[in-house]
Amino acid sequence: MNGGIGLDRLSLNQATVKRLRLREAVELCVRHDIPAIGLWRDRVAEAGLSSAAAVVRAAGLRVSSLCRGGFFTVADPDGRR
């Protein structure tokens, strides 16, 4: 491989295909031989944690990251201001 980064390190960030539900994104990875997926918490919550884990595991994918939304460090509007 000439010292380059191999495709085995390729990961699809779920935000790239945010219109897809988790199962659809996983199927896309499988169809295109992408070995890992970067999940987003809202999509994992939508599918349910156990179901999301089962779908990813059954597809043989690795989870490269679990991203959150919002990027706020304080829960209330006053604190964010």
Secondary structure as GFF3:
##gff-version 3
##sequence-region A 1 81
A	DSSP	three_ten_helix	7	9	.	.	.	ID=ss1
A	DSSP	beta_strand	11	13	.	.	.	ID=ss2
A	DSSP	three_ten_helix	14	17	.	.	.	ID=ss3
A	DSSP	alpha_helix	22	31	.	.	.	ID=ss4
A	DSSP	beta_strand	36	40	.	.	.	ID=ss5
A	DSSP	alpha_helix	41	47	.	.	.	ID=ss6
A	DSSP	alpha_helix	49	59	.	.	.	ID=ss7
A	DSSP	beta_strand	62	67	.	.	.	ID=ss8
A	DSSP	alpha_helix	77	80	.	.	.	ID=ss9
###
